[in-house]
Amino acid sequence: MPDFVLYNAPQSTCSQRVRFVLNAKGTVYEEHKLDLFSGDQLKSDYLRINPNGVVPSIVHDGRVVIDSSVIMEYLDEVVPELGAFTPADPVERGRMRSMMRYIDEVPAPAIRIPSYNLAFLPHFQTMSEEEFLALADSKPLRKEFLLKMGRTGFPQAEMDEALGRLARSVARMDDWIAESGGPFLLGAQITLADIMVMPVMVRMDDINLHTMWADRPRVAAWLAAVRAHPAFEPTYYTGSLLTEKYPHLAKLREERAHNA
Ligand SMILES: N[C@@H](CCC(=O)N[C@@H](CS)C(=O)NCC(=O)O)C(=O)O
């Protein structure tokens, strides 16, 4: 059995961060794919690993580490010989960590709103009100989030607010790249900060929000550089994108390609 066991979900943006680090380091790991719509993350066996009832979680030599950004830092510490994603200079390291905090504060929660409204909502609409309330109640971390969405989706005001936060995040990334000289957020080397925000940007691209960086060539070049990393493809295996699962989103994307 490999030393690392990853519990995750193909389309989960938090899981994609961790898969990228594992793949980039060439780490051998056993992958467990949880079906988040069937509630695998809320089963008692899994709650013993991660009491927050979310993915990802990693078990290393029988010991559990949870929360994607913590797992990324942990992996970079325990597998340092296979490519470091953390700058050696303490000031740069601090800079990377403040970017990571910003990413978890602003764009990472914001992308959930369009993701749920555009892709996941129909799943909840098939439930009765009682089933939906019971499901929300069973979620240790996301009860209020789900109740706010309800079975009609987040209201337009909430959607606009999320899109505003995403646009501000893209502008912030553009500033960081300009300051560092790129192509990555902190300069020539890809760091954990890039990997943190990668799934948000890939998701935005997937759901046609790429227009937010249409006039920001530095951000477009950043995304191209991340996609060119050898860890990108194995991380985004088939089934990792929303357009690969939801035909109505795929159709929008095809129209986009057609009009380009
Ligand atoms: N802060 C946590 C958040 C994890 C999280 O929200 N995971 C989502 C998928 S990206 C999840 O498991 N959702 C399941 C649910 O809402 O029931 C992390 O970064 O690991």
The ligand as a MOL file (V3000), in Angstrom:
LIG
                    3D

  0  0  0     0  0            999 V3000
M  V30 BEGIN CTAB
M  V30 COUNTS 20 19 0 0 0
M  V30 BEGIN ATOM
M  V30 1 N -11.1350 24.4600 3.4940 0
M  V30 2 C -11.3770 23.1600 2.9470 0
M  V30 3 C -12.6250 23.2030 2.1200 0
M  V30 4 C -12.9210 21.8720 1.4660 0
M  V30 5 C -14.2180 21.8790 0.6590 0
M  V30 6 O -15.0370 22.7890 0.7090 0
M  V30 7 N -14.4070 20.8190 -0.1310 0
M  V30 8 C -15.5870 20.6960 -0.9540 0
M  V30 9 C -15.1950 20.3350 -2.3780 0
M  V30 10 S -14.1460 21.5620 -3.0990 0
M  V30 11 C -16.4560 19.5650 -0.4190 0
M  V30 12 O -15.9480 18.5400 -0.0270 0
M  V30 13 N -17.7760 19.7420 -0.4240 0
M  V30 14 C -18.6660 18.7210 0.0020 0
M  V30 15 C -19.9320 19.2610 0.6010 0
M  V30 16 O -20.1670 20.4680 0.5460 0
M  V30 17 O -20.6930 18.4500 1.1090 0
M  V30 18 C -10.1650 22.7280 2.1120 0
M  V30 19 O -9.5370 23.5800 1.4810 0
M  V30 20 O -9.8400 21.5330 2.1330 0
M  V30 END ATOM
M  V30 BEGIN BOND
M  V30 1 1 1 2
M  V30 2 1 2 3
M  V30 3 1 2 18
M  V30 4 1 3 4
M  V30 5 1 4 5
M  V30 6 2 5 6
M  V30 7 1 5 7
M  V30 8 1 7 8
M  V30 9 1 8 9
M  V30 10 1 8 11
M  V30 11 1 9 10
M  V30 12 2 11 12
M  V30 13 1 11 13
M  V30 14 1 13 14
M  V30 15 1 14 15
M  V30 16 2 15 16
M  V30 17 1 15 17
M  V30 18 2 18 19
M  V30 19 1 18 20
M  V30 END BOND
M  V30 END CTAB
M  END
